[in-house]
Amino acid sequence: MLKQTSKFARGATACTVIAIGLAACASMPIPNEKIAVARASVQRAEQAGAPELAPVEMAVARDKLARAERAAADRAAEPANRLAEQADVDARLAEATAQQQRSRMAAMEFDASMQALRSESMRSTQSNQ
């Protein structure tokens, strides 16, 4: 009788552990909202010119977004969640890098314009003397 109770207790414990494990897996939903946020960040980066001005960062963001979408389709919530968050951060980095590059180019154009104005001013001053 003691052996039967022992087997029953082990079986019940095993079932409880399995049920808790399944509940834990089911408790993390597929991060559709995070994927949507990452997708929006990638689109903003594309509109900011990141494919041309920050191609490496943009490629990384797109890759992680695609991997997050595949993980979500496979119902792998944890990798989908992690990859969606990383894709969002990478897309924001690509957008910021593109903005920085545009600002740098604008500053260089401004410096060139100022230099041209200085040169023209010097020529005007020298020809009037």
Secondary structure, DSSP 4 states (H G I P E B T S, - for coil): -HHHHHHHHHHHHHHHHHHHHHHHHHHS---HHHHHHHHHHHHHHHHTTHHHHSHHHHHHHHHHHHHHHHHHHTT-HHHHHHHHHHHHHHHHHHHHHHHHHHHHHHHHHHHHHHHHHHHHHHHHHHHH-
